[in-house]
Amino acid sequence: MTSFQELGLAAPILSALSDEGYANPTPIQAQAIPHVMAGRDLMGIAQTGTGKTAAFTLPILHNLAAEKGRTPPRQCRVLILSPTRELAGQIADSVRAYSRHMRISVATVFGGVSHGPQAQMLQRGVDVLVATPGRLLDHMATGSLRLDGVKVFVLDEADQMLDMGFIHSIRKLVKVLPKQRQTLFFSATMPKEIAALAADMLDNPERVAVAPVSSTAERVTQKVVFVDAAQKRVELAHLLANTCDGRTLVFTRTKHGADRVVRHLESAGLTAAAIHGNKSQGQRQRALDGFKDGSTRILVATDIAARGIDVDGVTHVVNFELPNVPETYVHRIGRTARAGASGSAISLVDREERGLLRQIERLTRQSIPVEPRATEDAEIAPEAPRPPRQQQQRRPQGAGRGDGQRGPRQENRGRGAGQGNGGQGNGGHANGGHANGGRRAAPAGEGRDQQAAPRAAAGHGRDNAGRNGAPRRGARPEGRGQPGARREGGRHQEGHGGDLAGIGFMNGPRGNRS
């Protein structure tokens, strides 16, 4: 078996590998490192978890160790492009770990955080820059970064770049890169678009293919549980509480679905966190840190994390929903059984997902065992209902707006000593409504049903009477409820059919209109 010493890596790198506890390279590392050290272009086909980050990082650092001089301001010597923030951060962490005994500057550039600190860091010049495409283009547009000094360009997870819509950004970046450069291209699959992109970027590349994407990790125990979609969250909570007792990664298909799963698990007394594209970078980092240090045992993620989470000790992967792309299933369950450990992958499959399950089984050339539901024979508390929306308390029929709550503010506008004790009663603002209709203060209970008075005393009200004691033209003697009796002076006693009780529009027969 080949050792790292036999590959001829520089002494500082070997010392760092010893610190990390690494003795022998993985197959892709053993094949790729000599080609990269020789300065050749490389196309690597390898799924996640095979050690490809070290396969390109170690030889790059070896070549940098032989160079002298500093990187000019606003430039970088090595550019590593990553599809996600999490993967970019983990690649940068690996570079820092392997170069701990070297004078190598490492920086990351991705979205979700402020431009300012990144621009200041780039101003000093960086040896190794790990970036996501969007934020990298932003810094290029503002003049914070130039790419004419790049000597090595690495495109990692190229097929995921394609899935996330970065193909046009990548082509834009390649146009401004120096023609004389070394290019390393890594992808788990090789669809036509990726093959065409590789042909444009690479110059007579060496090809290394290890562990095709159809191969699942050998130490992963897989099983399927058939369950109705409506019962999935209940089944998941039971599995996590009774079966998946270790560090567990749960995959959902959508961002909102991930949040709903976390809420349900928390209502069941389980500690969980979500990580997906709608979360801020700070939220994503805190969730990932909690998962790494063990304070959060359950991490619920979308496929943005399928190739971006490299956490040791993941014992279980649960597919709450199967992915639409069968290859993604392989990447998901590859988050467990890493570094020689064993793991378990459980998929909750409803009726509509059985077709996806058949595609996965065809891809992996294996039939995944089916296990019965754990909740069929167990008593499971029903899912906690959502708290009802706070509803405004209804006023009883005929009840006013509160015994004079607004009276003092508007007493000079004729609303009397409050809007209450009757509200809009049987045909009018009776018993405290627009009392007496006038602009003067009116005693409580004087609504439109009071006896008419001259305008100077009573003001002008909204009734069938005319102004200043004169009847209105076309005034109706009857109101909406009981007929209103006219009185001398032009005002009828009961206003708009208002009876003295004033108990709401619904509390009495509607009178005939004349």
C-alpha positions, 0 to 999 in steps of 0.5 A: 500500500502506498504511503504519503511519504512515498508520494514525495510530499513536502516535509511540512505537509507530511507533518500536518498529515501526521497531526491529523492522523492520516497515514495512507492515501485513499485510492483517488489520492494515490492516483491524483496526487502524482499528476497534480504535483507534475503540473498536469490538468486533471479530471477526477470522477469521484463521489463525496467521501472519497477524500478528493479534497486532499487529493487536490489540496495536498499536491497544490500545497506541495507546489506552493511550498517550492515557490518564493515571493508574495502574492500581489495585492488583490490577486490569488495564486490558487482559486478553488470554486465551490457550489455552496458556502458550507463546502467552501468553508470546509475546503478552506479548513482542510487547506489550513489544516494541511498547511499549518506548518507552512506560510500560506494565506487562505481566505474564503469568499461567499455570500450571506456575509458582508463584502467589506471584510472580504474586500480588505482581505483580498486587498492584501493578496491571498495564496489560496482563495476558496469561493462561491461563483456569485460572490466571486463575480461581485468582488471582480466587478468592484475591483476587489479581485483580479484573476490574471495571477491565478496559476491553479484553478480547481472546480469542485463538485462541477455537476452540483454547480450545474444543478444550481444554475452556475454554469454561466457564471463559471463560463464567465470566470473561465474567460478571464482566467490566464490561458497558461494555468493548471486546471483540476476538474472534479465531479461525481457524475459526468452529464453532457453539459459537464463533459462539454465544460470540461472539454473547454477548460482542460488541456489534455487532462489526465483522468482519474475515476474512483467509486462511481456514483452508482456505488453506495458506501459499503458500510451503510445499512439501508432500509425503507419504511413505507408510510403515508405522507401525513404520518411521516413526521410522527414516524420520524419523531419515533425513529429519532427518539427510539432508533436513531440515537446517534448523530443524525442527518435528516434530508428534506426536499424543500426549505419550508419542509425542513423548517416544518420538520424541525418544529414538529421534532421540537414539539416532540421534545427533540433538539434539532436545527435546520440548514438550508438556503433561506437561512443566513450564513450565521444561522447556517454556521451555528447549526453546523457548529452545534451538529459538530460539537454534539449540542444538536444531535439532529440536523435537518437539511436540504440537498444543499448540504448533501455534499457540503457537510463533512462531519465525523460520527454521523451514525444515521441518515434519514431521507424524510423525502426521497430526492428527485435525482437518484444520484443525490440519494448516493450523496446523501447516504454518503454522509454516514459511514465515513473514515471506516465507520459504519452507518445506517440510512433509512428512507421514509417512502409514501405512495407517490415516491415509489417510482423514485425508489425504483429509480434508486434501486436501478441506479445502485443495482440493489434492492433496499430491504423494507421494514414495517412502520415503527408506529404501527404498534406503538402509541404515538402522541398526535402531532401538536396542533398549531395554536389558533390565531388570536381572534378579536372577542366579539361584542354581544348583540346590541352591546356598545363599544364600551360604556363611554371609552371614547366619550371624553375625546369626542363629547363636543362632537355629539357622541355623548358620554361614550359609544356604549350601552347599546351600540348600533341598536335596533335602527340607530346609534341608540343609547349612547351612539351619536347622542342627540346628534349635536356637537355638544356633550350629551348625557349617556343614553341619549341617542337618536331616540330622544325627544326632538329639541331646537337645533341650538340645544340638540344640534343636528342629528342624523335622523329623519328630521329637518334642521332647526325643527323643520322636517326634512324633505321626503322624511320617512315617518317609519324607521328600519324597525318599528315605525317612528312617530313624529313629534312637533318640532320636526324630529321623530321620537324613535329615529331610524326605527330605534327603540329605547332598548337599543339592542342591535340591528338583529334584535327586532323585526325590520319595519316596512319602509314607506 
